[in-house]
Amino acid sequence: MRVLDLGGTFVFAISGGVTAVRRKMDVFGVLVLAFAAGNAGGMTRDLLIGAVPPAAISNWVYLAVSVLAGLIVFFRYPLIARLNHPVQWMDAVGLAFFAVAGTEKALAYGLNPVMAALLGVLTGIGGGMLRDALANEIPVVLRSDLYALAALAAAAVVAAGHVLHLRPTGPAIVGMLACFMLRFMAIQHGWHLPAARLPRNGGKARAAKESHHDQ
């Protein structure tokens, strides 16, 4: 669980650093977004399950991993930028790590499988939401293709393994693969959940017509 947590922290911190560089922030801004993206989800989870103080502020390794990721992005951004959609790919890997680690830790603290799975999803999406909010963007979980659903798939696999009394390694691997593959296919093929259909002529024109008719 610690390996998954630190792995997710590093990858999400990379995504936070990339977002900060694209927003033309200085080195301090890069490190802040790296730490926020890498640790916000885990800190929220720890506070909710009573694991206080949260690991991200009680263990210096989390800070070190976040700073390392931020510095790598700051000094080697051109190499990372060669990837197509680097933030999305880093998000996909970090989401898989965090969804599994978050669910496992919630189960270890005695939560029932359903609530543990939901906390796994929160662990996966929390860092990205804070990163996007600090960068003045709409959080990716609200607009991206199969983002929270991919995290839920990983969390559900881990929770189901717990209910079936399986060794945790197998469900963890299957859950991470399921999460990453869903995000991979969504990014590659544009898979998404249904969205509300807006009227073609726009709501303003209709509202103005109705107002004129009332008069």
GUSE-68522 format. One record per residue: chain; z, x, y of N, C-alpha, C, CB in turn. Coordinates in nm, 2 decimals. Glycine has a CB too. Layout:
<recs>
REC   base     n_up   n_east   n_north    ca_up   ca_east   ca_north     c_up   c_east   c_north    cb_up   cb_east   cb_north
REC      A        Z        X         Y        Z         X          Y        Z        X         Y        Z         X          Y
...
</recs>
This chain:
<recs>
REC   base     n_up   n_east   n_north    ca_up   ca_east   ca_north     c_up   c_east   c_north    cb_up   cb_east   cb_north
REC      A     0.00     0.08     -0.12     0.00      0.00       0.00     0.00     0.09      0.13     0.12     -0.09       0.00
REC      A     0.07     0.20      0.12     0.08      0.29       0.24    -0.06     0.35      0.26     0.18      0.40       0.22
REC      A    -0.13     0.39      0.15    -0.26      0.45       0.17    -0.36     0.35      0.23    -0.32      0.49       0.03
REC      A    -0.36     0.22      0.18    -0.44      0.12       0.24    -0.41     0.09      0.39    -0.43     -0.01       0.16
REC      A    -0.28     0.09      0.42    -0.24      0.07       0.56    -0.29     0.18      0.65    -0.09      0.05       0.56
REC      A    -0.27     0.30      0.61    -0.32      0.41       0.69    -0.47     0.42      0.70    -0.26      0.55       0.64
REC      A    -0.53     0.39      0.59    -0.68      0.39       0.59    -0.73     0.28      0.68    -0.73      0.36       0.45
REC      A    -0.67     0.16      0.68    -0.71      0.06       0.77    -0.69     0.10      0.92    -0.65     -0.07       0.74
REC      A    -0.57     0.16      0.94    -0.53      0.21       1.07    -0.64     0.30      1.13    -0.39      0.27       1.07
REC      A    -0.68     0.40      1.05    -0.77      0.50       1.09    -0.91     0.44      1.12    -0.79      0.61       0.98
REC      A    -0.96     0.35      1.03    -1.09      0.30       1.05    -1.09     0.20      1.17    -1.14      0.22       0.93
REC      A    -0.99     0.12      1.19    -0.99      0.03       1.30    -0.97     0.11      1.43    -0.88     -0.08       1.28
REC      A    -0.89     0.21      1.42    -0.88      0.30       1.54    -1.01     0.36      1.59    -0.77      0.41       1.52
REC      A    -1.09     0.40      1.49    -1.23      0.44       1.52    -1.30     0.34      1.59    -1.30      0.48       1.39
REC      A    -1.30     0.21      1.55    -1.37      0.10       1.61    -1.32     0.08      1.75    -1.36     -0.03       1.53
REC      A    -1.19     0.09      1.77    -1.13      0.08       1.90    -1.18     0.19      2.00    -0.98      0.08       1.90
REC      A    -1.18     0.31      1.95    -1.23      0.42       2.03    -1.38     0.40      2.07    -1.21      0.55       1.95
REC      A    -1.46     0.36      1.97    -1.60      0.34       2.00    -1.62     0.23      2.11    -1.67      0.29       1.87
REC      A    -1.54     0.12      2.10    -1.55      0.02       2.21    -1.51     0.07      2.34    -1.46     -0.10       2.17
REC      A    -1.40     0.16      2.34    -1.36      0.21       2.47    -1.46     0.31      2.53    -1.23      0.29       2.45
REC      A    -1.52     0.39      2.45    -1.63      0.48       2.50    -1.75     0.40      2.56    -1.68      0.58       2.39
REC      A    -1.78     0.30      2.49    -1.89      0.21       2.54    -1.86     0.14      2.67    -1.93      0.11       2.43
REC      A    -1.73     0.12      2.69    -1.69      0.06       2.81    -1.66     0.16      2.92    -1.56     -0.02       2.79
REC      A    -1.69     0.29      2.89    -1.68      0.40       2.98    -1.54     0.43      3.03    -1.77      0.38       3.10
REC      A    -1.44     0.41      2.93    -1.30      0.44       2.96    -1.28     0.59      2.95    -1.21      0.37       2.87
REC      A    -1.17     0.64      3.02    -1.14      0.78       3.00    -1.06     0.80      2.87    -1.05      0.83       3.12
REC      A    -1.02     0.93      2.85    -0.96      0.96       2.72    -0.83     0.88      2.70    -0.93      1.11       2.72
REC      A    -0.76     0.85      2.80    -0.64      0.77       2.78    -0.67     0.63      2.74    -0.55      0.76       2.91
REC      A    -0.78     0.57      2.80    -0.82      0.44       2.75    -0.87     0.44      2.61    -0.93      0.39       2.85
REC      A    -0.94     0.54      2.57    -0.99      0.55       2.43    -0.87     0.56      2.34    -1.07      0.68       2.42
REC      A    -0.77     0.63      2.37    -0.65      0.64       2.28    -0.57     0.51      2.28    -0.56      0.76       2.33
REC      A    -0.56     0.44      2.39    -0.49      0.31       2.39    -0.56     0.21      2.31    -0.48      0.26       2.54
REC      A    -0.70     0.20      2.32    -0.77      0.10       2.24    -0.77     0.14      2.09    -0.91      0.09       2.29
REC      A    -0.77     0.27      2.06    -0.76      0.32       1.93    -0.63     0.28      1.86    -0.78      0.47       1.92
REC      A    -0.52     0.30      1.93    -0.39      0.26       1.88    -0.38     0.11      1.87    -0.28      0.31       1.97
REC      A    -0.43     0.03      1.97    -0.42     -0.11       1.97    -0.49    -0.17      1.85    -0.47     -0.17       2.10
REC      A    -0.62    -0.12      1.83    -0.70     -0.18       1.72    -0.65    -0.14      1.59    -0.84     -0.12       1.74
REC      A    -0.59    -0.02      1.58    -0.54      0.03       1.45    -0.41    -0.03      1.40    -0.54      0.17       1.45
REC      A    -0.33    -0.08      1.50    -0.19     -0.11       1.46    -0.15    -0.25      1.50    -0.10     -0.02       1.53
REC      A    -0.22    -0.33      1.58    -0.17     -0.46       1.63    -0.15    -0.56      1.51    -0.27     -0.52       1.73
REC      A    -0.25    -0.56      1.42    -0.24     -0.65       1.31    -0.12    -0.62      1.22    -0.36     -0.65       1.22
REC      A    -0.10    -0.49      1.19     0.01     -0.45       1.10     0.15    -0.48      1.17     0.00     -0.31       1.06
REC      A     0.16    -0.45      1.30     0.28     -0.48       1.37     0.31    -0.63      1.37     0.27     -0.42       1.52
REC      A     0.21    -0.71      1.40     0.24     -0.86       1.40     0.29    -0.90      1.26     0.11     -0.93       1.43
REC      A     0.22    -0.85      1.16     0.27     -0.89       1.02     0.41    -0.84      0.99     0.17     -0.82       0.92
REC      A     0.44    -0.72      1.03     0.58     -0.67       1.00     0.69    -0.75      1.08     0.59     -0.52       1.04
REC      A     0.66    -0.79      1.20     0.75     -0.87       1.28     0.77    -1.01      1.21     0.70     -0.89       1.42
REC      A     0.66    -1.07      1.16     0.67     -1.20       1.10     0.75    -1.20      0.97     0.53     -1.26       1.08
REC      A     0.74    -1.09      0.89     0.80     -1.09       0.76     0.94    -1.02      0.77     0.72     -1.02       0.66
REC      A     0.98    -0.98      0.89     1.11     -0.92       0.90     1.12    -0.77      0.87     1.21     -0.99       0.82
REC      A     1.01    -0.70      0.86     1.00     -0.56       0.83     1.01    -0.49      0.97     0.87     -0.51       0.76
REC      A     1.14    -0.48      1.02     1.16     -0.43       1.15     1.25    -0.30      1.15     1.22     -0.53       1.25
REC      A     1.22    -0.20      1.24     1.11     -0.20       1.33     0.97    -0.18      1.26     1.13     -0.09       1.43
REC      A     0.86    -0.23      1.31     0.73     -0.22       1.24     0.70    -0.08      1.21     0.62     -0.28       1.33
REC      A     0.63    -0.06      1.10     0.59      0.07       1.05     0.52     0.15      1.16     0.51      0.07       0.93
REC      A     0.44     0.08      1.24     0.35      0.15       1.34     0.43     0.22      1.44     0.26      0.05       1.40
REC      A     0.56     0.18      1.47     0.64      0.25       1.57     0.76     0.32      1.51     0.69      0.15       1.67
REC      A     0.79     0.30      1.38     0.90      0.37       1.32     0.85     0.49      1.24     0.97      0.27       1.23
REC      A     0.72     0.50      1.21     0.67      0.61       1.14     0.56     0.68      1.22     0.61      0.57       1.00
REC      A     0.59     0.81      1.26     0.50      0.88       1.35     0.36     0.90      1.29     0.55      1.01       1.38
REC      A     0.34     0.88      1.16     0.21      0.91       1.10     0.11     0.81      1.15     0.22      0.89       0.94
REC      A     0.15     0.68      1.17     0.06      0.58       1.23     0.00     0.62      1.36     0.12      0.44       1.23
REC      A     0.09     0.67      1.45     0.05      0.71       1.58    -0.04     0.83      1.57     0.17      0.75       1.67
REC      A    -0.01     0.93      1.48    -0.09      1.05       1.46    -0.23     1.01      1.41    -0.02      1.14       1.36
REC      A    -0.24     0.92      1.32    -0.37      0.88       1.26    -0.45     0.81      1.37    -0.35      0.78       1.14
REC      A    -0.39     0.73      1.45    -0.46      0.66       1.56    -0.51     0.76      1.67    -0.37      0.55       1.63
REC      A    -0.43     0.85      1.70    -0.47      0.95       1.80    -0.58     1.04      1.75    -0.35      1.04       1.84
REC      A    -0.57     1.08      1.62    -0.67      1.16       1.56    -0.81     1.08      1.56    -0.64      1.19       1.42
REC      A    -0.80     0.95      1.53    -0.93      0.87       1.53    -0.98     0.86      1.67    -0.90      0.73       1.47
REC      A    -0.90     0.84      1.77    -0.94      0.83       1.91    -1.01     0.96      1.96    -0.83      0.79       2.00
REC      A    -0.95     1.07      1.92    -1.00      1.20       1.97    -1.13     1.23      1.90    -0.90      1.31       1.94
REC      A    -1.14     1.19      1.77    -1.27      1.22       1.70    -1.38     1.14      1.77    -1.26      1.17       1.55
REC      A    -1.35     1.01      1.81    -1.46      0.93       1.88    -1.49     0.99      2.01    -1.41      0.79       1.89
REC      A    -1.38     1.03      2.09    -1.40      1.08       2.22    -1.49     1.21      2.23    -1.27      1.11       2.29
REC      A    -1.47     1.30      2.13    -1.54      1.43       2.13    -1.66     1.43      2.04    -1.45      1.54       2.09
REC      A    -1.68     1.33      1.95    -1.79      1.33       1.86    -1.86     1.19      1.86    -1.75      1.37       1.72
REC      A    -1.86     1.13      1.98    -1.92      0.99       1.98    -2.07     0.99      1.95    -1.90      0.93       2.12
REC      A    -2.15     1.09      1.99    -2.29      1.09       1.96    -2.32     1.08      1.81    -2.36      1.21       2.01
REC      A    -2.23     1.15      1.73    -2.25      1.15       1.58    -2.22     1.01      1.53    -2.16      1.25       1.51
REC      A    -2.11     0.94      1.58    -2.08      0.81       1.53    -2.18     0.71      1.58    -1.94      0.77       1.58
REC      A    -2.24     0.73      1.70    -2.33      0.63       1.75    -2.46     0.63      1.67    -2.36      0.67       1.90
REC      A    -2.49     0.73      1.59    -2.61      0.73       1.51    -2.61     0.62      1.40    -2.63      0.86       1.44
REC      A    -2.49     0.57      1.37    -2.48      0.46       1.28    -2.53     0.33      1.34    -2.34      0.43       1.23
REC      A    -2.60     0.24      1.27    -2.63      0.11       1.32    -2.51     0.02      1.32    -2.75      0.05       1.23
REC      A    -2.48    -0.04      1.44    -2.36     -0.12       1.45    -2.24    -0.06      1.40    -2.39     -0.25       1.37
REC      A    -2.20     0.06      1.46    -2.08      0.13       1.41    -1.95     0.05      1.42    -2.06      0.26       1.49
REC      A    -1.93    -0.03      1.52    -1.81     -0.11       1.53    -1.80    -0.21      1.42    -1.80     -0.18       1.67
REC      A    -1.92    -0.27      1.39    -1.92     -0.37       1.28    -1.89    -0.31      1.15    -2.05     -0.44       1.28
REC      A    -1.95    -0.19      1.12    -1.92     -0.13       0.99    -1.78    -0.08      0.98    -2.02     -0.01       0.97
REC      A    -1.72    -0.02      1.09    -1.58      0.02       1.08    -1.49    -0.10      1.07    -1.55      0.09       1.21
REC      A    -1.53    -0.21      1.13    -1.45     -0.34       1.12    -1.45    -0.39      0.97    -1.51     -0.45       1.21
REC      A    -1.57    -0.38      0.91    -1.58     -0.43       0.77    -1.49    -0.35      0.68    -1.72     -0.42       0.72
REC      A    -1.49    -0.22      0.69    -1.40     -0.13       0.61    -1.25    -0.16      0.64    -1.44      0.02       0.62
REC      A    -1.22    -0.15      0.77    -1.08     -0.18       0.81    -1.03    -0.31      0.77    -1.06     -0.16       0.95
REC      A    -1.12    -0.41      0.78    -1.08     -0.55       0.74    -1.04    -0.56      0.60    -1.19     -0.65       0.77
REC      A    -1.12    -0.49      0.51    -1.10     -0.49       0.37    -0.96    -0.42      0.34    -1.21     -0.42       0.29
REC      A    -0.94    -0.31      0.40    -0.81     -0.24       0.38    -0.69    -0.32      0.42    -0.81     -0.10       0.45
REC      A    -0.70    -0.37      0.54    -0.58     -0.44       0.60    -0.56    -0.58      0.53    -0.61     -0.46       0.75
REC      A    -0.66    -0.65      0.50    -0.64     -0.78       0.43    -0.56    -0.76      0.30    -0.77     -0.85       0.41
REC      A    -0.60    -0.66      0.23    -0.53     -0.63       0.10    -0.39    -0.58      0.12    -0.61     -0.53       0.02
REC      A    -0.38    -0.48      0.21    -0.25     -0.42       0.24    -0.15    -0.53      0.30    -0.26     -0.30       0.33
REC      A    -0.20    -0.61      0.39    -0.12     -0.71       0.45    -0.06    -0.81      0.35    -0.19     -0.78       0.56
REC      A    -0.15    -0.86      0.26    -0.11     -0.95       0.16    -0.01    -0.89      0.06    -0.23     -1.00       0.08
REC      A    -0.04    -0.77      0.02     0.05     -0.70      -0.07     0.19    -0.68     -0.01     0.00     -0.56      -0.11
REC      A     0.20    -0.65      0.12     0.33     -0.63       0.18     0.40    -0.76      0.20     0.31     -0.56       0.32
REC      A     0.33    -0.86      0.23     0.39     -0.99       0.25     0.45    -1.04      0.11     0.29     -1.10       0.30
REC      A     0.37    -1.02      0.00     0.42     -1.06      -0.13     0.55    -0.97     -0.16     0.31     -1.03      -0.24
REC      A     0.55    -0.85     -0.13     0.66     -0.76      -0.16     0.79    -0.81     -0.09     0.63     -0.62      -0.12
REC      A     0.77    -0.88      0.03     0.88     -0.93       0.10     0.92    -1.07      0.07     0.86     -0.92       0.25
REC      A     0.86    -1.12     -0.04     0.91     -1.24      -0.10     0.84    -1.37     -0.05     1.05     -1.26      -0.08
REC      A     0.73    -1.36      0.03     0.66     -1.47       0.07     0.58    -1.54     -0.04     0.56     -1.44       0.19
REC      A     0.56    -1.67     -0.04     0.48     -1.73      -0.14     0.33    -1.69     -0.13     0.49     -1.89      -0.13
REC      A     0.25    -1.70     -0.23     0.11     -1.64      -0.23     0.03    -1.70     -0.12     0.05     -1.67      -0.36
REC      A     0.04    -1.83     -0.09    -0.05     -1.89       0.02    -0.01    -1.83      0.15    -0.03     -2.04       0.02
REC      A     0.11    -1.82      0.19     0.15     -1.76       0.32     0.12    -1.61      0.32     0.30     -1.79       0.35
REC      A     0.14    -1.55      0.21     0.11     -1.40       0.20    -0.04    -1.38      0.23     0.15     -1.34       0.07
REC      A    -0.13    -1.46      0.18    -0.27     -1.45       0.20    -0.30    -1.47      0.35    -0.35     -1.55       0.11
REC      A    -0.24    -1.57      0.41    -0.26     -1.60       0.55    -0.22    -1.48      0.64    -0.19     -1.72       0.60
REC      A    -0.11    -1.42      0.60    -0.06     -1.30       0.67    -0.15    -1.18      0.65     0.08     -1.26       0.63
REC      A    -0.21    -1.17      0.53    -0.32     -1.07       0.50    -0.43    -1.09      0.60    -0.36     -1.08       0.36
REC      A    -0.48    -1.21      0.62    -0.59     -1.24       0.71    -0.55    -1.20      0.85    -0.63     -1.39       0.71
REC      A    -0.42    -1.23      0.89    -0.38     -1.20       1.03    -0.37    -1.05      1.05    -0.24     -1.26       1.05
REC      A    -0.33    -0.98      0.94    -0.32     -0.83       0.95    -0.47    -0.77      0.97    -0.26     -0.77       0.82
REC      A    -0.56    -0.84      0.90    -0.70     -0.79       0.92    -0.76    -0.81      1.05    -0.78     -0.85       0.81
REC      A    -0.74    -0.93      1.11    -0.81     -0.97       1.23    -0.73    -0.93      1.36    -0.84     -1.11       1.23
REC      A    -0.60    -0.90      1.35    -0.52     -0.88       1.47    -0.56    -0.77      1.55    -0.38     -0.87       1.43
REC      A    -0.59    -0.65      1.49    -0.62     -0.54       1.57    -0.76    -0.55      1.64    -0.63     -0.42       1.48
REC      A    -0.85    -0.61      1.58    -0.98     -0.64       1.64    -0.97    -0.73      1.76    -1.08     -0.69       1.54
REC      A    -0.89    -0.83      1.74    -0.87     -0.93       1.85    -0.81    -0.87      1.97    -0.78     -1.05       1.80
REC      A    -0.71    -0.78      1.96    -0.65     -0.72       2.07    -0.74    -0.61      2.13    -0.52     -0.65       2.03
REC      A    -0.82    -0.54      2.05    -0.92     -0.45       2.10    -1.02    -0.52      2.19    -0.99     -0.38       1.98
REC      A    -1.07    -0.63      2.14    -1.17     -0.70       2.22    -1.11    -0.76      2.35    -1.24     -0.81       2.13
REC      A    -0.99    -0.81      2.34    -0.93     -0.87       2.46    -0.91    -0.76      2.56    -0.79     -0.93       2.42
REC      A    -0.86    -0.64      2.52    -0.84     -0.53       2.62    -0.98    -0.48      2.68    -0.77     -0.41       2.55
REC      A    -1.08    -0.50      2.60    -1.22     -0.46       2.65    -1.29    -0.57      2.72    -1.30     -0.41       2.53
REC      A    -1.22    -0.68      2.74    -1.27     -0.80       2.81    -1.39    -0.86      2.74    -1.31     -0.76       2.96
REC      A    -1.38    -0.87      2.61    -1.49     -0.93       2.53    -1.43    -1.05      2.45    -1.55     -0.82       2.43
REC      A    -1.52    -1.14      2.41    -1.48     -1.25       2.32    -1.44    -1.18      2.19    -1.59     -1.36       2.31
REC      A    -1.32    -1.21      2.13    -1.29     -1.15       2.00    -1.39    -1.17      1.90    -1.15     -1.20       1.95
REC      A    -1.42    -1.07      1.82    -1.53     -1.07       1.72    -1.50    -1.18      1.62    -1.54     -0.94       1.65
REC      A    -1.37    -1.21      1.59    -1.34     -1.31       1.49    -1.38    -1.45      1.53    -1.19     -1.31       1.46
REC      A    -1.40    -1.47      1.66    -1.44     -1.60       1.71    -1.59    -1.62      1.72    -1.38     -1.63       1.84
REC      A    -1.67    -1.51      1.70    -1.81     -1.51       1.72    -1.89    -1.44      1.61    -1.85     -1.46       1.85
REC      A    -1.82    -1.37      1.52    -1.89     -1.29       1.42    -1.92    -1.37      1.29    -1.82     -1.16       1.39
REC      A    -2.01    -1.32      1.22    -2.05     -1.39       1.09    -1.96    -1.36      0.98    -2.20     -1.35       1.05
REC      A    -1.89    -1.46      0.93    -1.80     -1.45       0.81    -1.70    -1.34      0.82    -1.89     -1.43       0.68
REC      A    -1.63    -1.34      0.93    -1.53     -1.23       0.96    -1.40    -1.27      0.90    -1.51     -1.21       1.11
REC      A    -1.33    -1.37      0.95    -1.21     -1.42       0.89    -1.22    -1.46      0.75    -1.14     -1.53       0.98
REC      A    -1.33    -1.52      0.72    -1.36     -1.57       0.58    -1.36    -1.46      0.48    -1.49     -1.65       0.58
REC      A    -1.42    -1.34      0.52    -1.42     -1.23       0.44    -1.28    -1.17      0.41    -1.51     -1.11       0.50
REC      A    -1.20    -1.17      0.52    -1.06     -1.13       0.50    -0.98    -1.23      0.41    -0.99     -1.12       0.64
REC      A    -1.01    -1.36      0.42    -0.94     -1.46       0.34    -0.98    -1.44      0.19    -0.98     -1.60       0.39
REC      A    -1.11    -1.40      0.17    -1.15     -1.38       0.03    -1.07    -1.26     -0.03    -1.30     -1.35       0.03
REC      A    -1.05    -1.15      0.04    -0.98     -1.04      -0.01    -0.83    -1.08     -0.03    -0.98     -0.92       0.08
REC      A    -0.77    -1.15      0.06    -0.63     -1.19       0.05    -0.61    -1.29     -0.06    -0.58     -1.25       0.18
REC      A    -0.71    -1.38     -0.08    -0.69     -1.48      -0.19    -0.70    -1.41     -0.33    -0.80     -1.58      -0.18
REC      A    -0.78    -1.31     -0.34    -0.79     -1.23      -0.47    -0.66    -1.16     -0.50    -0.91     -1.13      -0.47
REC      A    -0.60    -1.10     -0.40    -0.47     -1.03      -0.42    -0.36    -1.13     -0.46    -0.44     -0.95      -0.30
REC      A    -0.36    -1.24     -0.38    -0.26     -1.35      -0.41    -0.27    -1.41     -0.55    -0.26     -1.46      -0.30
REC      A    -0.40    -1.43     -0.59    -0.42     -1.48      -0.72    -0.38    -1.39     -0.83    -0.57     -1.52      -0.74
REC      A    -0.40    -1.26     -0.81    -0.36     -1.16      -0.90    -0.21    -1.16     -0.92    -0.40     -1.02      -0.86
REC      A    -0.14    -1.18     -0.81     0.01     -1.19      -0.81     0.06    -1.31     -0.89     0.07     -1.19      -0.67
REC      A    -0.01    -1.42     -0.87     0.03     -1.54      -0.94     0.00    -1.52     -1.09    -0.05     -1.66      -0.89
REC      A    -0.10    -1.45     -1.13    -0.14     -1.43      -1.27    -0.06    -1.31     -1.33    -0.28     -1.41      -1.28
REC      A     0.03    -1.25     -1.25     0.11     -1.13      -1.30     0.02    -1.02     -1.34     0.20     -1.18      -1.41
REC      A    -0.09    -0.99     -1.27    -0.17     -0.88      -1.30    -0.12    -0.75     -1.23    -0.32     -0.91      -1.26
REC      A    -0.16    -0.64     -1.28    -0.13     -0.51      -1.21    -0.20    -0.51     -1.07    -0.17     -0.39      -1.29
REC      A    -0.13    -0.47     -0.97    -0.19     -0.49      -0.83    -0.32    -0.41     -0.80    -0.09     -0.46      -0.73
REC      A    -0.34    -0.30     -0.88    -0.46     -0.22      -0.85    -0.59    -0.29     -0.86    -0.45     -0.09      -0.93
REC      A    -0.60    -0.36     -0.97    -0.73     -0.43      -1.00    -0.76    -0.54     -0.89    -0.72     -0.50      -1.13
REC      A    -0.67    -0.63     -0.87    -0.70     -0.73      -0.76    -0.72    -0.66     -0.62    -0.59     -0.83      -0.75
REC      A    -0.65    -0.55     -0.60    -0.67     -0.49      -0.47    -0.82    -0.44     -0.45    -0.57     -0.37      -0.45
REC      A    -0.87    -0.37     -0.56    -1.00     -0.32      -0.56    -1.11    -0.43     -0.55    -1.03     -0.23      -0.68
REC      A    -1.09    -0.53     -0.63    -1.18     -0.65      -0.63    -1.18    -0.72     -0.49    -1.15     -0.75      -0.74
REC      A    -1.06    -0.73     -0.44    -1.05     -0.80      -0.30    -1.12    -0.72     -0.20    -0.90     -0.82      -0.27
REC      A    -1.10    -0.59     -0.19    -1.16     -0.50      -0.09    -1.32    -0.51     -0.11    -1.12     -0.36      -0.10
REC      A    -1.36    -0.50     -0.23    -1.51     -0.51      -0.25    -1.56    -0.65     -0.21    -1.54     -0.49      -0.40
REC      A    -1.49    -0.75     -0.24    -1.54     -0.89      -0.20    -1.55    -0.90     -0.05    -1.45     -0.99      -0.26
REC      A    -1.44    -0.85      0.02    -1.44     -0.85       0.17    -1.55    -0.77      0.23    -1.31     -0.80       0.22
REC      A    -1.57    -0.65      0.18    -1.67     -0.56       0.24    -1.81    -0.62      0.21    -1.66     -0.42       0.18
REC      A    -1.84    -0.67      0.09    -1.97     -0.72       0.05    -2.00    -0.84      0.14    -1.98     -0.75      -0.10
REC      A    -1.91    -0.93      0.16    -1.93     -1.05       0.24    -1.97    -1.01      0.39    -1.81     -1.14       0.25
REC      A    -1.89    -0.91      0.44    -1.93     -0.86       0.58    -2.06    -0.79      0.58    -1.82     -0.77       0.63
REC      A    -2.09    -0.71      0.47    -2.22     -0.64       0.46    -2.33    -0.74      0.46    -2.22     -0.55       0.34
REC      A    -2.32    -0.84      0.38    -2.43     -0.94       0.37    -2.45    -1.02      0.50    -2.41     -1.03       0.25
REC      A    -2.33    -1.05      0.56    -2.34     -1.12       0.69    -2.40    -1.04      0.80    -2.20     -1.16       0.73
REC      A    -2.37    -0.91      0.81    -2.43     -0.82       0.91    -2.58    -0.80      0.88    -2.36     -0.69       0.91
REC      A    -2.61    -0.78      0.75    -2.75     -0.76       0.72    -2.84    -0.88      0.73    -2.76     -0.70       0.58
REC      A    -2.79    -0.99      0.69    -2.87     -1.11       0.68    -2.84    -1.23      0.78    -2.87     -1.17       0.54
REC      A    -2.74    -1.20      0.87    -2.70     -1.30       0.97    -2.63    -1.42      0.91    -2.82     -1.34       1.04
REC      A    -2.56    -1.41      0.80    -2.49     -1.52       0.75    -2.38    -1.56      0.84    -2.43     -1.49       0.61
REC      A    -2.36    -1.69      0.86    -2.26     -1.74       0.95    -2.22    -1.88      0.91    -2.31     -1.74       1.10
REC      A    -2.10    -1.92      0.96    -2.05     -2.06       0.94    -2.12    -2.15      1.04    -1.90     -2.06       0.96
REC      A    -2.13    -2.28      1.01    -2.19     -2.37       1.10    -2.13    -2.38      1.23    -2.20     -2.51       1.04
REC      A    -2.21    -2.39      1.34    -2.16     -2.40       1.47    -2.19    -2.54      1.53    -2.21     -2.29       1.57
REC      A    -2.12    -2.59      1.63    -2.15     -2.72       1.69    -2.28    -2.72      1.75    -2.04     -2.75       1.79
REC      A    -2.36    -2.83      1.74    -2.49     -2.84       1.80    -2.48    -2.90      1.94    -2.58     -2.92       1.71
REC      A    -2.54    -2.82      2.04    -2.53     -2.87       2.17    -2.66    -2.95      2.20    -2.52     -2.75       2.27
REC      A    -2.65    -3.05      2.29    -2.77     -3.13       2.33    -2.87    -3.04      2.40    -2.73     -3.24       2.42
REC      A    -3.00    -3.06      2.37    -3.10     -2.97       2.42    -3.12    -2.98      2.57    -3.24     -3.01       2.36
REC      A    -3.10    -3.10      2.63    -3.12     -3.12       2.77    -2.99    -3.08      2.85    -3.16     -3.26       2.81
REC      A    -2.88    -3.04      2.78    -2.76     -3.00       2.85    -2.67    -3.12      2.88    -2.80     -2.93       2.97
REC      A    -2.54    -3.09      2.88    -2.44     -3.20       2.91    -2.44    -3.23      3.05    -2.31     -3.16       2.86
REC      A    -2.47    -3.14      3.14    -2.45     -3.16       3.29    -2.55    -3.27      3.33    -2.48     -3.03       3.36
REC      A    -2.67    -3.26      3.28    -2.77     -3.36       3.33    -2.73    -3.50      3.28    -2.91     -3.33       3.27
REC      A    -2.68    -3.51      3.16    -2.63     -3.64       3.11    -2.52    -3.69      3.20    -2.60     -3.63       2.97
REC      A    -2.42    -3.60      3.23    -2.30     -3.64       3.31    -2.35    -3.69      3.44    -2.20     -3.53       3.32
REC      A    -2.44    -3.62      3.51    -2.49     -3.66       3.64    -2.56    -3.80      3.63    -2.58     -3.56       3.70
REC      A    -2.63    -3.82      3.53    -2.70     -3.95       3.52    -2.60    -4.06      3.50    -2.80     -3.95       3.40
REC      A    -2.50    -4.04      3.42    -2.40     -4.14       3.40    -2.32    -4.17      3.52    -2.30     -4.10       3.29
REC      A    -2.29    -4.06      3.60    -2.22     -4.08       3.73    -2.30    -4.16      3.83    -2.19     -3.95       3.79
REC      A    -2.43    -4.13      3.83    -2.52     -4.21       3.92    -2.53    -4.36      3.88    -2.66     -4.15       3.92
REC      A    -2.53    -4.38      3.75    -2.54     -4.52       3.70    -2.42    -4.59      3.74    -2.56     -4.52       3.55
REC      A    -2.30    -4.53      3.73    -2.17     -4.60       3.76    -2.17    -4.64      3.91    -2.05     -4.51       3.72
REC      A    -2.22    -4.55      3.99    -2.22     -4.58       4.13    -2.31    -4.70      4.17    -2.27     -4.46       4.21
</recs>
